[in-house]
């Protein structure tokens, strides 16, 4: 008899990087994720179906990512990127073979691997990942959820109009991509404040997800490292393995199971740190391809052994069996085990992670105690009975907003609040007017720049130091674009120079083409 269900939730998101730098920051992030995660993940789904495995999974695709996945320029450049990686692997093979190096066998592995990915992308799914995922949703395997338009950090937005617009576009973009409304949503950074459920209810969104401490209280975990924070928070006697109705709404919340999260994410004892797995940080100077294994986490990059693709399969199987044993034996409560991860962890950061997912689903298919499920199917089996109030929270460091709002990022939020106020005033001032077409186009592009300005990625990159200068530059690029466009509104007609500026921005920041500036009206 099945005692519990495993709901794997993958959160797929990248900031908007079209024509916004290439390497080390910018478009390459998208091409890497396509090559290393999104396409191979789709191949994993395809193999599971071919094997007759019953599997279910919840996957989020942010609207900004879905727009890039369907953008002809980004798709064309993705194919070029993969083809180029294939050619570089071939050159590496010739070089390694000539020098009689062990790495030649790994290069041969990559040549075959990249060829399969390119063939699947072109011939199996016709360059259309979202179309393929949409088919899997119709067949009951996937439950695809949406997010806010540009992954804005909703609790820190000041105006209701901004939260409304982010969520409206989140739903509208999903409808255009999948021909059905979304049932669930990934609130960016799992960031919640009381009242957000009312917006979700207004858009007929049924459920969302929060971190463990939001439901249970206690100490938040320092994502993604999962070290305990020294914070005194009262623990609440609740189960994390069942859904709850939020406050007085009809919206439902799932909480993350910390045990399964730590087992994969922990920098200290999670699976991805095993010595046989591929070393992420050491890359060939010629191609940027990784040919070495972790070996020992204490060793420097110059001391790493050559990667062995044949060696990893046994270790992946061991880790998958251990993971399923946690689900079967270590977790004692019945209900839904909700495990939440960034999709890019699998394949990109942890190269063997996709093989791990595939094996976990194979084992769950055989298990008598645990079966896979997705969020929509879970709500059919487990109707929530209890109402709870949730505290303001996130899955970031400290469990609140400090990653996104701090001394380094305060100036960003001042500018966001200035833009929020300005666009409400503008929309109000033209409400009863017949706006000429050129001015409508300017206002709509101002709306796109505002949405891009609000992306949570810019303060995140600044605070974490991952790409601090890039984060500041991208933020101020969209702020300045907004200000430049707003200056055109004072003119009786658009000048040639103004027209060129508008066309350039419409070509570069070309997402959400059906956007109408009136969604930003005061609420």
N, C-alpha and C positions, 0 to 999 in steps of 0.2 A: 504493500500500500504506500502510495506517495505521501511523504510527510511534509515536504516543503518544495518550493519552486525557486528556481534561480533566474532572476531578471537581470541580465547583463545590459547595462546602459552605457552606450558609447556617445560621447559628445564631440561632434566634428565641427571645428571652427578654425578659421584663419582670418586675419584682418584683410581689408581690401588692399591688394598690392599691385593691381594692374597699372603698368607704366609708372611705378613708384619705386624705382631702383631695382637692381637685379641681384647682385651679389656684393657683400655677404648678406645684405638685408633687402627684402623686397620680393620680386616675382619668384625667385628661386625657392622660397618657402612653399609656395603653391605647387611648383613642379616636383619638388622633393616629396611632398605629401601625396601627390597623385601617383608617383612612381613607387613609393615605398609603403604607402598605407592604403589609399582609397581603391586603387585598381587591384592590388593583391588581396585586399579584404573581399572585394567582389568575387575574385577567383576562389577564395576560401568558401564563400557562400555557394558558388557553383559546384565545387567538389562535394560539399555536404549533400546537396540535392542529388547529385549523380550517385552517391553512395546510399541513397534512400534513408538518410538520417533525419529524424524529426528534431527540428531546432527552432528556437524563437529568440528574438533579440530586439531590444529597443535602441534605436539610433537617432541621434539628433543631428540635423544639418542646419546650421545658421543661415538665415537669408542671404547674408553677404557672401558666404561660401558658395551657396547654391547659384548665385548670380555669376560668380567666376567659373563655376563648373559648366555653365551653359553659354559662356562668352566665347564667340568664335575665335577671337584673338588669343585668349588664354588656352583654348583647346589646341589650336594650331601650334602654339609655342610649347605646349606640353609634349606633343608628338615629336617635335624637333629635339626637345630636351632628352627624352627617352632614347631616341635614335642616336643622339650624340654620346650618351652614356654607354650605349652598346658599342659604338665605334671606339671609345676610349678603353673599354674593357678588352677589346680585341688588340689594341696597341699595347696595353699592359701585358697581355698574354705573350705577345711576340717578344717583348722586352724581357719578361721573367723567364721565358723559355730559353732565350738566347744566353741569359746569365745562369741558367740551370738553377733557378730559385724555386723553392716550395710554393711560393705565391702563384705560380703558373696554374696549379690545379684549382685554386680559388678563382682566378680570372676565368678559367674555362667554365666553372660553375656560374659565374655572373653572366657570361655570354648567353648561356642557355636560359638563365632566369630572366634577363632583360628581353630576350626574343619572345618568350612566352607572354610576358606582360604586354609587350607591344602588339602581339597578335590578338590577345584577348581584348585589348582596348579598341583596336581597329575593327576586328572581324566578328567578335562575339557580341560586343555591346555597342558597336557603331559610335564610339567616342562618347557615349551617353550613360554615365554612371547613374544619374538621377532617374533616368528612364528605367534602367535595370532594377534599381532599388524599389522604384514604384511598383514594378511588376511583382517583386517579392513581397511587397506590402499587401497587394491584392490577393496573393496566394496565402497570406497569413503568417509568413515567416517573420517579416519585419514589422515593427511599429515605428514609423518615422515621425519624429516630433520636430517642432519648429523652435524658434527663439526670437529675441527682439532683433530688429532690422540689422543693426551693425554691432550687436553684442554690447549694447550700452549697459553701464552699471546702473540699473534702474533706481535703487534706493537713494542715490545721491543726486538724481535729477530733481530740479526744484519745481518745475511746472507739470501739472497734470497733462497738459497738451503734449509734452515731450514723451511721457510714458505712453500715452494713448497712441501717438504716431509710431513709436518704435514697435508696439505690439500690433497695431493695425497693419503695418507693412509686413510684420512677421507672418501674420495670417494670410494676407493678400498674396504675398510671394509664394507661400506654400500652396495656395489654391491654384495659382498659375502653373506651378511645377508638377503638382501631383493630381490635379483635377478632383480634389476632395478637400474638405476642411481638416485642419490638424486636431487631433484629440488631446495631445499633450504638448508641453512646452518645457524647454530647458531655460530657466531664468539664468542669465549670464552670471558666471562665477557663483551659482547657487545663491545669489544675493537676494534677500527677501526683507521687506518691511511691511508691517501691518497695513492692509488696504490694497496691496497689489492683487490679492485674490479677487477683489471686486472688478478690477480691470479685466482679469482673466475670465470671470463669469460673464462680463459684458460681451466678450468675444467668443463665448461658448467653448472655452478651453477647459477640459475636464480635470487635468492633473498637472502637477509639477514635482520637482525633486528638491530636497534640501540635504545638508550635511547632517551627520549623526547628532552632533551636539544641539542642533536646532530643535530636535524632537526630544532627546533624552536629557538635555542639560549636560553637566559635567565638563570636562576639559576638551576644548577643540583640539584637533590634530593639526600640526603645522604642515599643511599640504604644500608641495607633494612629498615632503620628507617624513611626515608622520612621526615627529618627535613631540612628546607631551609639552604643552605650554603651561607655565606656572601661573595658572589663573584659577581663582576660587569661584566656581560656579556650582550651584546646587544641582545635584543629580535628581532626575525625575523618574519615577517608577512607571515606565511605559515600555511597550514592545516596539522595536525598530522593524519588526517583521510583518507589520500590517499597515494598510493605508488609513489615513484619517481625513475627515472633513475639516476644513480650515474655517475657524471662527463661525460666523452665521451664514457662510456661503455654501454653494453646492460644489465647490472646487475641492479636489482631493490632493493630498500630499503623500509622497513616498520619501522615506529617509534612507540614507546610505548606511549599509552595513560596514563598519570600520574594520572588522576582522579580515574579510576578503580583500578590502582595499589595501590594507597594510601588507598583505602577503604578496601583492604584485608591485605596489608602489614603493615600499620602504627602501631607502637608499642603503640601509644597513643589512637587512636580511630578506629582502624581496628576491623573487626568482631572477629578475633581469641582471643581477650582479654576479651570477654564476660564472666561473672562470672559463667554461667552454663556449660561452656565448660571444657574439661578435662585439668587439670593442668599438664604441661609437666615435670616440674622439680622435683616434689615430687614422689618418687618411693618406692615401698615396698622393705625393706631390704632383704627379702627372695627371691624375684623373679625379681625385677626391673620393675614390672608392675605398671602402674599408676592407683590408685583407688580413686583419689580425683579430685575435680573440682577447677577452679580458685577462685571461691567464691568472692574474692575482691583482686584486684591487689596490694593493700596496705598491705594486711595481710601476715605475715610470713608463711613459709611452714607448721609449726606446727599448724596453725590456719585454715587450709583448710577443707571444708566440704566434705563429701563423694559424689563421682560422681553419677549422676542419668542418665543412658542411655535413659530412657523414657522422661526425661525432655527436652533433647536437641533438639529433632525433631522439636518441635514448634518454638524454637529459630532459628534453621537452616532455616526453612521455612520463617520466618520473614526476616532474613538477605538476603536470595535468592530473595525474593520479592522486598526488598529495592534495591538490586544490579540491578535487571532488570528494576526497575523504573528509576534508574540513566541512564541506556542505552536508555530507551524509552523517558524520559522527560527532564532530566537534560542536557544531551549532545544534542546540537541543530543542529550540522552540519550533513549532510548526509555523507555516506561513510563507512569506515571500522574502527571499534574500536578495536585496537590491544592491548590486555592485556597480559603481560608477567610475568611469575612467575617461580621460581624453582619448579619442580614437587614435591620434598620432602616436600614442605610447606604443601601439602595436604595429610593428613593421619599421617605423622611422626610428624611434628611440630604442625599442627592444625588437631587434630584427626578427627574432624567433617567436615573437608574441603572436603572430597570426597562426603559426603552426600550433601554438599552445591553445588558442581559441578553438581551432578545428578539433583538436584532440579532446578538449573539455566537452564539446558538444557530442562527440562520439561516445564518450564515457557516460554522459548524462542520458543519452539515448538507451544505454544498457542498464542504467541504475534502476533499482526498485524503490529507492527512498527519495530521490530528487529528480525533478524534470525541469527542463528549460521552459521559460515563459516570457512573454513581453508584457509591457504595462497594460495595454488595452485588454488582453486576455486575462491578466491578473485581476482586473476590476470586475470581470464577469464572474470569477470564482470567489473573490473576497470583497463583498460589498462592505464599505466602511460603516461602522456603527457608532464610533465615538467622534465627538467634535473637540478640537483643541485650538488654543491660541498659540501662535508662534512668535518668538522674539525676533527682533531685527538681527540679521546674521548673514554670513557668507561661508564659503569653504576656503577662504583665504587665511593667511597667517593671523592668528589671534581670534579667528572666528567672526570678525566684524569687518570694518571698511578700511583698515589701516594700509593695506597694500595699494589701494586706489586713492585714498585721501590722506596726505601727509605733507610735511613741509616742502618736499620736492615737487609735489603735484598740485598744491593749493592754487597756484596761479592759473592752472588749466581750468579748474572748476569755476573760478571767477569769470573766465572768458566764456565758458559754457553758459553760465547764468546770464551773462550779458546778451548772448545770442538768443537764448530762450525768450528773454523779455522783448528783444528787438523784433523777432519774427511774429510774436503774438500781436505786437502793435501794428506791424505792417499788414498782417492778414485782416485785422480789425478795420484798418483804415481803407482797405479796398473792398470790403465786404459787400457794399451796395453798388459798387462800380462795375461797369463793363470794361474788363481789363484787356488791352490789346495783346495780340498773340506774342509779340516779342517780350512783353513784360511778364506774361505768364511763363514763358520759357526761362526767363531770368529768375523768377520766384521759385519755380520748380527746381532749378539747379541750386539755388540757395538752400532749398530743403535738403537736397542730397549732400551738400557740403556740411550742413548742420548735423545730419545723421552720422556722417563719417567723423566729424569732430567729436561726437559723443562715444566713439568706440572705447571700450574698456581696455583695449590693447595698449593704447598710448601711455596711460599712467602705469600699467603693469610693466611695460618694457623699461620705463624710467625707474620705477621703484626697485625692480629686481636687478637692474643693471645689465640685462641681457642685450639691449640695444638702446641705450639711454638717448644718445644723440638722435638716432633715427626716430624714436618715440616723440621727442620734442619737435623735430623737423616736420613729421607728418601732421602732428596736431596743429602747428602754426601754419602749415600749408593750407589746411582746410579752413582754418579761421581767417586767413588772409584772403582766400578765394571767396568766402562768404562776404567779407567786407568789401572787396572789389566789386562783386556783383551788386551789392546793396547800393553802391554809388550810382549805378546805372539807372536806378529807380527815380532819381531826381531829374532825369532828362526827358524831353518831350518825345524823342525817338532815339533808337540805338545807333550809335556811331559805327563806322567801319571797324575802328579799333575795338569797340565794345562787342561787336558781332564776332570778331575773331577770337576774343577772349572767351566768349560764351561757347563757341563751337569747339574750342580747344578743351574746355572743361567738360562739355557734353561727351566728347570722344574719350577722354581719360577717365573721368568719374562717371561712367555710363551705366551705373546700376539703377534698379528700380525705375524703369522707363515709364511706368504708368503712374508714378507719383504725382499727386496734385497737392500743391502748397496749402490748400484750405484745410488739410488735416491738422495743421498746426494752430488752428484757432483756439482761443482761450477757452478753458473748460473748468 
